[in-house]
Structure formats: structure tokens, C-alpha cells
Amino acid sequence: MDIEEKILKLIKSKKNGILQNELWKTAKIDSSKCSRIVAKLEKDGFISREHDTSKASKTYLIRSVEKKEEKVKNYKLLLIEDIFSPCTGCSLECVPEQCIQLSEWVYRL
């Protein structure tokens, strides 16, 4: 496990986050190296940082950010052959049972 993974795992283990000045001490690395790792993790979207002065010293509260996995969009349910459902992008307020375009599209099924 590399140091970045170790730091991220440590941050994730703290439900309410961890102060950056406690993080480098807990991880047993120097503060400047910790700052570089934290900056990279923040840039990559794994953590968030916010100013914290609760203990009279300037530091950051670091929290893990849950990344949402991008879902693969499956449009197959909207297609018959290469024709999209007429309801896709339709702005008419119609009754589906009485829509001629939709009926024709369903007929092609």
C-alpha cells in the first residue's frame, strides 16, 4: 500500500473527518509531504478540505468524499431498430394511450 492509499484510508476511517495537523502526525509523515498528498487527493476529488480554527491554530478539516460511479447509459429501451421512442424529448402533454406517434412506434415492436 503506497502512502496516498494509506492517507486516504486513514481519512475514510474518521467519520467526522480529521484535522490536517493531526493527520500527518497519525500517519507518521512530515507535514509538507502530507500537504502535497492532501492537495492531490483533493484535486482528484477523493477528499474535501475546509478551514478549521477550533484549536486556535490554522489547519484544515479533511473529509472523505464519496465518488459517485458514473452509470453507463443504456438507450436500448428507447430504441426500436434505430428509431428513438417518440416520447424521448417530447414536450406535448398528451395521453399515451391516444398518442398516434407512440402507437406507431409500439406497433413496430
Biopython code that builds the backbone (N, CA, C, O; Angstrom):
import numpy as np
from Bio.PDB.StructureBuilder import StructureBuilder

atoms = [
    (1, "MET", "N", (0.859, -1.180, 0.000)),
    (1, "MET", "CA", (0.000, 0.000, 0.000)),
    (1, "MET", "C", (0.904, 1.242, 0.000)),
    (1, "MET", "O", (1.776, 1.385, 0.856)),
    (2, "ASP", "N", (0.681, 2.133, -0.970)),
    (2, "ASP", "CA", (1.500, 3.331, -1.007)),
    (2, "ASP", "C", (0.969, 4.362, -0.009)),
    (2, "ASP", "O", (-0.098, 4.178, 0.578)),
    (3, "ILE", "N", (1.715, 5.434, 0.174)),
    (3, "ILE", "CA", (1.401, 6.428, 1.198)),
    (3, "ILE", "C", (0.075, 7.141, 0.917)),
    (3, "ILE", "O", (-0.657, 7.466, 1.852)),
    (4, "GLU", "N", (-0.243, 7.388, -0.368)),
    (4, "GLU", "CA", (-1.518, 8.027, -0.705)),
    (4, "GLU", "C", (-2.691, 7.171, -0.260)),
    (4, "GLU", "O", (-3.642, 7.665, 0.346)),
    (5, "GLU", "N", (-2.613, 5.888, -0.566)),
    (5, "GLU", "CA", (-3.682, 4.968, -0.166)),
    (5, "GLU", "C", (-3.799, 4.908, 1.351)),
    (5, "GLU", "O", (-4.902, 4.856, 1.895)),
    (6, "LYS", "N", (-2.658, 4.916, 2.028)),
    (6, "LYS", "CA", (-2.653, 4.874, 3.490)),
    (6, "LYS", "C", (-3.346, 6.117, 4.063)),
    (6, "LYS", "O", (-4.155, 6.018, 4.985)),
    (7, "ILE", "N", (-3.019, 7.280, 3.508)),
    (7, "ILE", "CA", (-3.620, 8.538, 3.964)),
    (7, "ILE", "C", (-5.125, 8.535, 3.700)),
    (7, "ILE", "O", (-5.916, 8.900, 4.570)),
    (8, "LEU", "N", (-5.513, 8.120, 2.494)),
    (8, "LEU", "CA", (-6.930, 8.097, 2.148)),
    (8, "LEU", "C", (-7.701, 7.128, 3.055)),
    (8, "LEU", "O", (-8.806, 7.437, 3.500)),
    (9, "LYS", "N", (-7.131, 5.995, 3.317)),
    (9, "LYS", "CA", (-7.766, 5.011, 4.203)),
    (9, "LYS", "C", (-7.928, 5.586, 5.611)),
    (9, "LYS", "O", (-8.952, 5.377, 6.261)),
    (10, "LEU", "N", (-6.924, 6.301, 6.066)),
    (10, "LEU", "CA", (-6.972, 6.935, 7.380)),
    (10, "LEU", "C", (-8.075, 7.994, 7.430)),
    (10, "LEU", "O", (-8.820, 8.078, 8.406)),
    (11, "ILE", "N", (-8.170, 8.791, 6.382)),
    (11, "ILE", "CA", (-9.206, 9.829, 6.321)),
    (11, "ILE", "C", (-10.591, 9.193, 6.313)),
    (11, "ILE", "O", (-11.491, 9.653, 7.017)),
    (12, "LYS", "N", (-10.766, 8.133, 5.517)),
    (12, "LYS", "CA", (-12.061, 7.459, 5.441)),
    (12, "LYS", "C", (-12.456, 6.820, 6.769)),
    (12, "LYS", "O", (-13.643, 6.666, 7.057)),
    (13, "SER", "N", (-11.472, 6.452, 7.572)),
    (13, "SER", "CA", (-11.768, 5.805, 8.854)),
    (13, "SER", "C", (-12.329, 6.783, 9.885)),
    (13, "SER", "O", (-12.893, 6.362, 10.895)),
    (14, "LYS", "N", (-12.179, 8.073, 9.639)),
    (14, "LYS", "CA", (-12.670, 9.109, 10.557)),
    (14, "LYS", "C", (-14.012, 9.631, 10.054)),
    (14, "LYS", "O", (-14.073, 10.397, 9.092)),
    (15, "LYS", "N", (-15.065, 9.213, 10.708)),
    (15, "LYS", "CA", (-16.425, 9.540, 10.273)),
    (15, "LYS", "C", (-16.659, 11.050, 10.132)),
    (15, "LYS", "O", (-17.269, 11.501, 9.163)),
    (16, "ASN", "N", (-16.174, 11.814, 11.095)),
    (16, "ASN", "CA", (-16.398, 13.263, 11.084)),
    (16, "ASN", "C", (-15.223, 14.042, 10.514)),
    (16, "ASN", "O", (-15.161, 15.265, 10.637)),
    (17, "GLY", "N", (-14.299, 13.333, 9.894)),
    (17, "GLY", "CA", (-13.132, 13.979, 9.309)),
    (17, "GLY", "C", (-11.976, 14.019, 10.294)),
    (17, "GLY", "O", (-12.107, 13.606, 11.447)),
    (18, "ILE", "N", (-10.852, 14.519, 9.825)),
    (18, "ILE", "CA", (-9.638, 14.619, 10.645)),
    (18, "ILE", "C", (-8.959, 15.939, 10.329)),
    (18, "ILE", "O", (-8.953, 16.388, 9.183)),
    (19, "LEU", "N", (-8.387, 16.558, 11.355)),
    (19, "LEU", "CA", (-7.645, 17.792, 11.142)),
    (19, "LEU", "C", (-6.316, 17.459, 10.469)),
    (19, "LEU", "O", (-5.678, 16.456, 10.790)),
    (20, "GLN", "N", (-5.911, 18.312, 9.536)),
    (20, "GLN", "CA", (-4.699, 18.035, 8.783)),
    (20, "GLN", "C", (-3.479, 17.975, 9.696)),
    (20, "GLN", "O", (-2.574, 17.176, 9.457)),
    (21, "ASN", "N", (-3.439, 18.807, 10.737)),
    (21, "ASN", "CA", (-2.278, 18.775, 11.623)),
    (21, "ASN", "C", (-2.256, 17.514, 12.492)),
    (21, "ASN", "O", (-1.217, 17.181, 13.062)),
    (22, "GLU", "N", (-3.371, 16.819, 12.601)),
    (22, "GLU", "CA", (-3.398, 15.519, 13.279)),
    (22, "GLU", "C", (-3.095, 14.399, 12.286)),
    (22, "GLU", "O", (-2.528, 13.369, 12.652)),
    (23, "LEU", "N", (-3.476, 14.608, 11.039)),
    (23, "LEU", "CA", (-3.301, 13.585, 10.009)),
    (23, "LEU", "C", (-1.833, 13.227, 9.816)),
    (23, "LEU", "O", (-1.474, 12.049, 9.816)),
    (24, "TRP", "N", (-0.982, 14.238, 9.651)),
    (24, "TRP", "CA", (0.423, 13.927, 9.383)),
    (24, "TRP", "C", (1.099, 13.286, 10.584)),
    (24, "TRP", "O", (2.018, 12.482, 10.433)),
    (25, "LYS", "N", (0.636, 13.648, 11.791)),
    (25, "LYS", "CA", (1.201, 13.020, 12.994)),
    (25, "LYS", "C", (0.759, 11.559, 13.092)),
    (25, "LYS", "O", (1.558, 10.676, 13.406)),
    (26, "THR", "N", (-0.520, 11.321, 12.820)),
    (26, "THR", "CA", (-1.060, 9.959, 12.879)),
    (26, "THR", "C", (-0.431, 9.075, 11.813)),
    (26, "THR", "O", (-0.130, 7.908, 12.062)),
    (27, "ALA", "N", (-0.234, 9.639, 10.617)),
    (27, "ALA", "CA", (0.346, 8.874, 9.510)),
    (27, "ALA", "C", (1.867, 8.749, 9.631)),
    (27, "ALA", "O", (2.496, 7.989, 8.894)),
    (28, "LYS", "N", (2.447, 9.500, 10.566)),
    (28, "LYS", "CA", (3.900, 9.477, 10.801)),
    (28, "LYS", "C", (4.703, 9.879, 9.562)),
    (28, "LYS", "O", (5.659, 9.213, 9.163)),
    (29, "ILE", "N", (4.268, 11.004, 8.966)),
    (29, "ILE", "CA", (4.999, 11.599, 7.847)),
    (29, "ILE", "C", (5.169, 13.083, 8.146)),
    (29, "ILE", "O", (4.482, 13.618, 9.017)),
    (30, "ASP", "N", (6.073, 13.756, 7.438)),
    (30, "ASP", "CA", (6.261, 15.180, 7.707)),
    (30, "ASP", "C", (5.108, 15.991, 7.122)),
    (30, "ASP", "O", (4.431, 15.552, 6.192)),
    (31, "SER", "N", (4.901, 17.164, 7.675)),
    (31, "SER", "CA", (3.736, 17.982, 7.328)),
    (31, "SER", "C", (3.726, 18.423, 5.866)),
    (31, "SER", "O", (2.658, 18.493, 5.258)),
    (32, "SER", "N", (4.890, 18.722, 5.291)),
    (32, "SER", "CA", (4.909, 19.178, 3.894)),
    (32, "SER", "C", (4.538, 18.046, 2.935)),
    (32, "SER", "O", (3.840, 18.268, 1.946)),
    (33, "LYS", "N", (5.000, 16.846, 3.229)),
    (33, "LYS", "CA", (4.628, 15.700, 2.392)),
    (33, "LYS", "C", (3.130, 15.441, 2.520)),
    (33, "LYS", "O", (2.459, 15.147, 1.531)),
    (34, "CYS", "N", (2.611, 15.552, 3.737)),
    (34, "CYS", "CA", (1.173, 15.373, 3.965)),
    (34, "CYS", "C", (0.382, 16.410, 3.182)),
    (34, "CYS", "O", (-0.639, 16.085, 2.576)),
    (35, "SER", "N", (0.842, 17.651, 3.190)),
    (35, "SER", "CA", (0.159, 18.727, 2.451)),
    (35, "SER", "C", (0.094, 18.430, 0.967)),
    (35, "SER", "O", (-0.938, 18.652, 0.332)),
    (36, "ARG", "N", (1.188, 17.928, 0.405)),
    (36, "ARG", "CA", (1.207, 17.590, -1.029)),
    (36, "ARG", "C", (0.226, 16.461, -1.338)),
    (36, "ARG", "O", (-0.499, 16.518, -2.332)),
    (37, "ILE", "N", (0.204, 15.446, -0.492)),
    (37, "ILE", "CA", (-0.705, 14.308, -0.699)),
    (37, "ILE", "C", (-2.151, 14.758, -0.573)),
    (37, "ILE", "O", (-2.996, 14.386, -1.387)),
    (38, "VAL", "N", (-2.434, 15.559, 0.448)),
    (38, "VAL", "CA", (-3.798, 16.060, 0.661)),
    (38, "VAL", "C", (-4.243, 16.915, -0.517)),
    (38, "VAL", "O", (-5.384, 16.803, -0.965)),
    (39, "ALA", "N", (-3.360, 17.765, -1.021)),
    (39, "ALA", "CA", (-3.697, 18.612, -2.173)),
    (39, "ALA", "C", (-4.031, 17.750, -3.395)),
    (39, "ALA", "O", (-4.973, 18.049, -4.129)),
    (40, "LYS", "N", (-3.267, 16.696, -3.607)),
    (40, "LYS", "CA", (-3.514, 15.801, -4.745)),
    (40, "LYS", "C", (-4.837, 15.056, -4.577)),
    (40, "LYS", "O", (-5.613, 14.940, -5.526)),
    (41, "LEU", "N", (-5.094, 14.549, -3.363)),
    (41, "LEU", "CA", (-6.351, 13.838, -3.114)),
    (41, "LEU", "C", (-7.559, 14.762, -3.291)),
    (41, "LEU", "O", (-8.609, 14.345, -3.780)),
    (42, "GLU", "N", (-7.390, 16.015, -2.887)),
    (42, "GLU", "CA", (-8.474, 16.991, -3.068)),
    (42, "GLU", "C", (-8.683, 17.278, -4.557)),
    (42, "GLU", "O", (-9.817, 17.320, -5.035)),
    (43, "LYS", "N", (-7.586, 17.475, -5.281)),
    (43, "LYS", "CA", (-7.669, 17.743, -6.723)),
    (43, "LYS", "C", (-8.345, 16.584, -7.462)),
    (43, "LYS", "O", (-9.114, 16.798, -8.399)),
    (44, "ASP", "N", (-8.047, 15.355, -7.028)),
    (44, "ASP", "CA", (-8.625, 14.169, -7.657)),
    (44, "ASP", "C", (-10.060, 13.883, -7.200)),
    (44, "ASP", "O", (-10.698, 12.956, -7.700)),
    (45, "GLY", "N", (-10.565, 14.679, -6.251)),
    (45, "GLY", "CA", (-11.960, 14.556, -5.828)),
    (45, "GLY", "C", (-12.222, 13.492, -4.775)),
    (45, "GLY", "O", (-13.370, 13.098, -4.574)),
    (46, "PHE", "N", (-11.176, 13.018, -4.099)),
    (46, "PHE", "CA", (-11.364, 11.988, -3.080)),
    (46, "PHE", "C", (-11.681, 12.566, -1.706)),
    (46, "PHE", "O", (-12.294, 11.898, -0.872)),
    (47, "ILE", "N", (-11.261, 13.819, -1.469)),
    (47, "ILE", "CA", (-11.472, 14.446, -0.162)),
    (47, "ILE", "C", (-11.917, 15.891, -0.343)),
    (47, "ILE", "O", (-11.817, 16.464, -1.428)),
    (48, "SER", "N", (-12.411, 16.464, 0.754)),
    (48, "SER", "CA", (-12.710, 17.899, 0.775)),
    (48, "SER", "C", (-11.958, 18.492, 1.961)),
    (48, "SER", "O", (-11.735, 17.821, 2.969)),
    (49, "ARG", "N", (-11.573, 19.752, 1.830)),
    (49, "ARG", "CA", (-10.871, 20.452, 2.914)),
    (49, "ARG", "C", (-11.614, 21.733, 3.214)),
    (49, "ARG", "O", (-12.078, 22.424, 2.308)),
    (50, "GLU", "N", (-11.723, 22.047, 4.502)),
    (50, "GLU", "CA", (-12.300, 23.333, 4.891)),
    (50, "GLU", "C", (-11.486, 23.897, 6.057)),
    (50, "GLU", "O", (-10.993, 23.150, 6.901)),
    (51, "HIS", "N", (-11.355, 25.212, 6.092)),
    (51, "HIS", "CA", (-10.579, 25.862, 7.157)),
    (51, "HIS", "C", (-11.165, 25.507, 8.513)),
    (51, "HIS", "O", (-12.382, 25.421, 8.674)),
    (52, "ASP", "N", (-10.289, 25.302, 9.482)),
    (52, "ASP", "CA", (-10.713, 24.999, 10.835)),
    (52, "ASP", "C", (-9.774, 25.723, 11.788)),
    (52, "ASP", "O", (-8.555, 25.568, 11.715)),
    (53, "THR", "N", (-10.351, 26.511, 12.677)),
    (53, "THR", "CA", (-9.547, 27.222, 13.668)),
    (53, "THR", "C", (-10.038, 26.918, 15.075)),
    (53, "THR", "O", (-9.847, 27.717, 15.992)),
    (54, "SER", "N", (-10.665, 25.772, 15.243)),
    (54, "SER", "CA", (-11.261, 25.444, 16.532)),
    (54, "SER", "C", (-10.243, 25.284, 17.655)),
    (54, "SER", "O", (-10.582, 25.486, 18.821)),
    (55, "LYS", "N", (-9.018, 24.930, 17.333)),
    (55, "LYS", "CA", (-8.000, 24.735, 18.363)),
    (55, "LYS", "C", (-6.946, 25.843, 18.323)),
    (55, "LYS", "O", (-5.789, 25.627, 18.683)),
    (56, "ALA", "N", (-7.356, 27.011, 17.887)),
    (56, "ALA", "CA", (-6.510, 28.209, 17.855)),
    (56, "ALA", "C", (-5.290, 28.090, 16.943)),
    (56, "ALA", "O", (-4.358, 28.888, 17.048)),
    (57, "SER", "N", (-5.291, 27.116, 16.064)),
    (57, "SER", "CA", (-4.214, 27.041, 15.066)),
    (57, "SER", "C", (-4.855, 26.880, 13.694)),
    (57, "SER", "O", (-5.902, 26.248, 13.552)),
    (58, "LYS", "N", (-4.213, 27.456, 12.698)),
    (58, "LYS", "CA", (-4.764, 27.392, 11.344)),
    (58, "LYS", "C", (-4.497, 25.998, 10.773)),
    (58, "LYS", "O", (-3.350, 25.581, 10.616)),
    (59, "THR", "N", (-5.564, 25.306, 10.473)),
    (59, "THR", "CA", (-5.445, 23.970, 9.878)),
    (59, "THR", "C", (-6.688, 23.711, 9.046)),
    (59, "THR", "O", (-7.536, 24.593, 8.910)),
    (60, "TYR", "N", (-6.806, 22.534, 8.497)),
    (60, "TYR", "CA", (-7.949, 22.162, 7.681)),
    (60, "TYR", "C", (-8.607, 20.926, 8.264)),
    (60, "TYR", "O", (-7.945, 20.039, 8.801)),
    (61, "LEU", "N", (-9.921, 20.890, 8.144)),
    (61, "LEU", "CA", (-10.672, 19.685, 8.456)),
    (61, "LEU", "C", (-10.815, 18.933, 7.143)),
    (61, "LEU", "O", (-11.319, 19.473, 6.158)),
    (62, "ILE", "N", (-10.374, 17.700, 7.136)),
    (62, "ILE", "CA", (-10.358, 16.901, 5.911)),
    (62, "ILE", "C", (-11.388, 15.797, 6.040)),
    (62, "ILE", "O", (-11.427, 15.073, 7.034)),
    (63, "ARG", "N", (-12.223, 15.682, 5.017)),
    (63, "ARG", "CA", (-13.251, 14.641, 4.997)),
    (63, "ARG", "C", (-13.181, 13.876, 3.688)),
    (63, "ARG", "O", (-12.798, 14.409, 2.647)),
    (64, "SER", "N", (-13.560, 12.623, 3.774)),
    (64, "SER", "CA", (-13.632, 11.786, 2.582)),
    (64, "SER", "C", (-14.865, 12.174, 1.779)),
    (64, "SER", "O", (-15.907, 12.510, 2.341)),
    (65, "VAL", "N", (-14.734, 12.125, 0.474)),
    (65, "VAL", "CA", (-15.853, 12.414, -0.423)),
    (65, "VAL", "C", (-16.191, 11.131, -1.157)),
    (65, "VAL", "O", (-15.332, 10.519, -1.791)),
    (66, "GLU", "N", (-17.441, 10.733, -1.066)),
    (66, "GLU", "CA", (-17.872, 9.532, -1.778)),
    (66, "GLU", "C", (-18.017, 9.876, -3.246)),
    (66, "GLU", "O", (-18.812, 10.739, -3.618)),
    (67, "LYS", "N", (-17.252, 9.203, -4.067)),
    (67, "LYS", "CA", (-17.358, 9.422, -5.509)),
    (67, "LYS", "C", (-18.523, 8.612, -6.045)),
    (67, "LYS", "O", (-18.664, 7.423, -5.762)),
    (68, "LYS", "N", (-19.328, 9.265, -6.801)),
    (68, "LYS", "CA", (-20.434, 8.568, -7.443)),
    (68, "LYS", "C", (-19.938, 7.942, -8.724)),
    (68, "LYS", "O", (-19.324, 8.597, -9.566)),
    (69, "GLU", "N", (-20.215, 6.678, -8.849)),
    (69, "GLU", "CA", (-19.801, 5.998, -10.066)),
    (69, "GLU", "C", (-20.700, 6.435, -11.209)),
    (69, "GLU", "O", (-21.920, 6.521, -11.068)),
    (70, "GLU", "N", (-20.078, 6.706, -12.327)),
    (70, "GLU", "CA", (-20.844, 7.094, -13.495)),
    (70, "GLU", "C", (-21.548, 5.869, -14.046)),
    (70, "GLU", "O", (-20.936, 4.828, -14.287)),
    (71, "LYS", "N", (-22.839, 6.018, -14.236)),
    (71, "LYS", "CA", (-23.607, 4.901, -14.770)),
    (71, "LYS", "C", (-23.517, 4.896, -16.287)),
    (71, "LYS", "O", (-23.541, 5.944, -16.932)),
    (72, "VAL", "N", (-23.414, 3.719, -16.831)),
    (72, "VAL", "CA", (-23.413, 3.569, -18.275)),
    (72, "VAL", "C", (-24.852, 3.744, -18.734)),
    (72, "VAL", "O", (-25.761, 3.072, -18.246)),
    (73, "LYS", "N", (-25.041, 4.639, -19.663)),
    (73, "LYS", "CA", (-26.392, 4.907, -20.140)),
    (73, "LYS", "C", (-26.773, 3.868, -21.183)),
    (73, "LYS", "O", (-26.049, 3.646, -22.154)),
    (74, "ASN", "N", (-27.908, 3.244, -20.970)),
    (74, "ASN", "CA", (-28.395, 2.224, -21.877)),
    (74, "ASN", "C", (-29.680, 2.748, -22.529)),
    (74, "ASN", "O", (-30.725, 2.852, -21.887)),
    (75, "TYR", "N", (-29.573, 3.067, -23.792)),
    (75, "TYR", "CA", (-30.708, 3.627, -24.513)),
    (75, "TYR", "C", (-31.504, 2.568, -25.274)),
    (75, "TYR", "O", (-32.443, 2.903, -25.996)),
    (76, "LYS", "N", (-31.140, 1.298, -25.121)),
    (76, "LYS", "CA", (-31.798, 0.249, -25.886)),
    (76, "LYS", "C", (-33.301, 0.196, -25.649)),
    (76, "LYS", "O", (-34.058, -0.158, -26.553)),
    (77, "LEU", "N", (-33.739, 0.544, -24.444)),
    (77, "LEU", "CA", (-35.171, 0.512, -24.153)),
    (77, "LEU", "C", (-35.929, 1.633, -24.858)),
    (77, "LEU", "O", (-37.155, 1.584, -24.959)),
    (78, "LEU", "N", (-35.216, 2.635, -25.343)),
    (78, "LEU", "CA", (-35.846, 3.744, -26.039)),
    (78, "LEU", "C", (-35.794, 3.587, -27.559)),
    (78, "LEU", "O", (-36.306, 4.430, -28.296)),
    (79, "LEU", "N", (-35.174, 2.501, -28.019)),
    (79, "LEU", "CA", (-34.971, 2.316, -29.454)),
    (79, "LEU", "C", (-35.708, 1.102, -29.995)),
    (79, "LEU", "O", (-35.805, 0.065, -29.339)),
    (80, "ILE", "N", (-36.214, 1.256, -31.185)),
    (80, "ILE", "CA", (-36.648, 0.125, -31.994)),
    (80, "ILE", "C", (-35.852, 0.290, -33.272)),
    (80, "ILE", "O", (-35.965, 1.297, -33.971)),
    (81, "GLU", "N", (-35.046, -0.715, -33.564)),
    (81, "GLU", "CA", (-34.059, -0.617, -34.633)),
    (81, "GLU", "C", (-33.221, 0.627, -34.348)),
    (81, "GLU", "O", (-32.507, 0.652, -33.346)),
    (82, "ASP", "N", (-33.279, 1.645, -35.177)),
    (82, "ASP", "CA", (-32.512, 2.866, -34.918)),
    (82, "ASP", "C", (-33.421, 4.061, -34.665)),
    (82, "ASP", "O", (-33.002, 5.207, -34.830)),
    (83, "ILE", "N", (-34.656, 3.802, -34.269)),
    (83, "ILE", "CA", (-35.628, 4.883, -34.098)),
    (83, "ILE", "C", (-35.935, 5.051, -32.608)),
    (83, "ILE", "O", (-36.382, 4.118, -31.941)),
    (84, "PHE", "N", (-35.685, 6.256, -32.106)),
    (84, "PHE", "CA", (-35.994, 6.555, -30.712)),
    (84, "PHE", "C", (-37.498, 6.602, -30.484)),
    (84, "PHE", "O", (-38.278, 6.877, -31.396)),
    (85, "SER", "N", (-37.880, 6.327, -29.250)),
    (85, "SER", "CA", (-39.276, 6.468, -28.844)),
    (85, "SER", "C", (-39.697, 7.913, -29.098)),
    (85, "SER", "O", (-38.925, 8.835, -28.833)),
    (86, "PRO", "N", (-40.910, 8.122, -29.608)),
    (86, "PRO", "CA", (-41.361, 9.494, -29.847)),
    (86, "PRO", "C", (-41.511, 10.286, -28.547)),
    (86, "PRO", "O", (-41.576, 11.515, -28.571)),
    (87, "CYS", "N", (-41.566, 9.586, -27.421)),
    (87, "CYS", "CA", (-41.703, 10.273, -26.130)),
    (87, "CYS", "C", (-40.380, 10.896, -25.675)),
    (87, "CYS", "O", (-40.365, 11.783, -24.822)),
    (88, "THR", "N", (-39.277, 10.427, -26.250)),
    (88, "THR", "CA", (-37.971, 10.959, -25.894)),
    (88, "THR", "C", (-37.885, 12.412, -26.339)),
    (88, "THR", "O", (-37.854, 12.702, -27.535)),
    (89, "GLY", "N", (-37.848, 13.302, -25.393)),
    (89, "GLY", "CA", (-37.755, 14.727, -25.687)),
    (89, "GLY", "C", (-39.070, 15.378, -26.069)),
    (89, "GLY", "O", (-39.093, 16.555, -26.432)),
    (90, "CYS", "N", (-40.162, 14.638, -25.995)),
    (90, "CYS", "CA", (-41.470, 15.185, -26.355)),
    (90, "CYS", "C", (-41.940, 16.162, -25.281)),
    (90, "CYS", "O", (-41.837, 15.882, -24.087)),
    (91, "SER", "N", (-42.453, 17.303, -25.714)),
    (91, "SER", "CA", (-42.938, 18.305, -24.755)),
    (91, "SER", "C", (-44.465, 18.419, -24.779)),
    (91, "SER", "O", (-45.043, 19.255, -24.085)),
    (92, "LEU", "N", (-45.110, 17.567, -25.587)),
    (92, "LEU", "CA", (-46.572, 17.606, -25.640)),
    (92, "LEU", "C", (-47.157, 16.958, -24.396)),
    (92, "LEU", "O", (-46.614, 15.984, -23.873)),
    (93, "GLU", "N", (-48.254, 17.500, -23.936)),
    (93, "GLU", "CA", (-48.936, 16.911, -22.789)),
    (93, "GLU", "C", (-50.089, 16.070, -23.321)),
    (93, "GLU", "O", (-51.241, 16.504, -23.345)),
    (94, "CYS", "N", (-49.750, 14.862, -23.745)),
    (94, "CYS", "CA", (-50.770, 14.009, -24.336)),
    (94, "CYS", "C", (-51.045, 12.814, -23.429)),
    (94, "CYS", "O", (-50.356, 12.585, -22.435)),
    (95, "VAL", "N", (-52.057, 12.074, -23.800)),
    (95, "VAL", "CA", (-52.379, 10.829, -23.121)),
    (95, "VAL", "C", (-51.720, 9.720, -23.923)),
    (95, "VAL", "O", (-52.062, 9.533, -25.090)),
    (96, "PRO", "N", (-50.777, 8.970, -23.334)),
    (96, "PRO", "CA", (-50.033, 7.965, -24.101)),
    (96, "PRO", "C", (-50.929, 6.991, -24.874)),
    (96, "PRO", "O", (-50.586, 6.590, -25.986)),
    (97, "GLU", "N", (-52.051, 6.616, -24.306)),
    (97, "GLU", "CA", (-52.953, 5.671, -24.972)),
    (97, "GLU", "C", (-53.554, 6.251, -26.250)),
    (97, "GLU", "O", (-54.018, 5.501, -27.108)),
    (98, "GLN", "N", (-53.551, 7.577, -26.387)),
    (98, "GLN", "CA", (-54.152, 8.221, -27.545)),
    (98, "GLN", "C", (-53.123, 8.878, -28.470)),
    (98, "GLN", "O", (-53.497, 9.552, -29.430)),
    (99, "CYS", "N", (-51.831, 8.685, -28.187)),
    (99, "CYS", "CA", (-50.782, 9.307, -28.988)),
    (99, "CYS", "C", (-50.521, 8.453, -30.229)),
    (99, "CYS", "O", (-50.116, 7.296, -30.119)),
    (100, "ILE", "N", (-50.756, 9.027, -31.400)),
    (100, "ILE", "CA", (-50.585, 8.301, -32.659)),
    (100, "ILE", "C", (-49.119, 7.957, -32.893)),
    (100, "ILE", "O", (-48.803, 6.841, -33.306)),
    (101, "GLN", "N", (-48.218, 8.911, -32.632)),
    (101, "GLN", "CA", (-46.784, 8.648, -32.833)),
    (101, "GLN", "C", (-46.303, 7.500, -31.947)),
    (101, "GLN", "O", (-45.534, 6.650, -32.398)),
    (102, "LEU", "N", (-46.742, 7.470, -30.712)),
    (102, "LEU", "CA", (-46.339, 6.405, -29.800)),
    (102, "LEU", "C", (-46.944, 5.072, -30.235)),
    (102, "LEU", "O", (-46.281, 4.036, -30.180)),
    (103, "SER", "N", (-48.194, 5.102, -30.663)),
    (103, "SER", "CA", (-48.847, 3.878, -31.131)),
    (103, "SER", "C", (-48.118, 3.284, -32.326)),
    (103, "SER", "O", (-47.933, 2.069, -32.397)),
    (104, "GLU", "N", (-47.704, 4.123, -33.263)),
    (104, "GLU", "CA", (-46.967, 3.648, -34.436)),
    (104, "GLU", "C", (-45.614, 3.072, -34.032)),
    (104, "GLU", "O", (-45.171, 2.067, -34.588)),
    (105, "TRP", "N", (-44.971, 3.699, -33.080)),
    (105, "TRP", "CA", (-43.663, 3.221, -32.618)),
    (105, "TRP", "C", (-43.817, 1.866, -31.933)),
    (105, "TRP", "O", (-43.022, 0.957, -32.171)),
    (106, "VAL", "N", (-44.842, 1.727, -31.080)),
    (106, "VAL", "CA", (-45.092, 0.460, -30.391)),
    (106, "VAL", "C", (-45.455, -0.626, -31.385)),
    (106, "VAL", "O", (-45.065, -1.780, -31.211)),
    (107, "TYR", "N", (-46.201, -0.271, -32.430)),
    (107, "TYR", "CA", (-46.595, -1.236, -33.455)),
    (107, "TYR", "C", (-45.360, -1.874, -34.099)),
    (107, "TYR", "O", (-45.390, -3.043, -34.481)),
    (108, "ARG", "N", (-44.265, -1.096, -34.218)),
    (108, "ARG", "CA", (-43.040, -1.606, -34.826)),
    (108, "ARG", "C", (-42.353, -2.662, -33.945)),
    (108, "ARG", "O", (-41.488, -3.403, -34.411)),
    (109, "LEU", "N", (-42.749, -2.717, -32.680)),
    (109, "LEU", "CA", (-42.174, -3.745, -31.799)),
    (109, "LEU", "C", (-42.491, -5.114, -32.324)),
    (109, "LEU", "O", (-42.095, -6.112, -31.722)),
]
sb = StructureBuilder()
sb.init_structure("model")
sb.init_model(0)
sb.init_chain("A")
sb.init_seg("    ")
for serial, (resi, resn, name, xyz) in enumerate(atoms, 1):
    if name == "N":
        sb.init_residue(resn, " ", resi, " ")
    sb.init_atom(name, np.array(xyz, "f"), 0.0, 1.0, " ", f" {name:<3s}", serial, name[0])
structure = sb.get_structure()
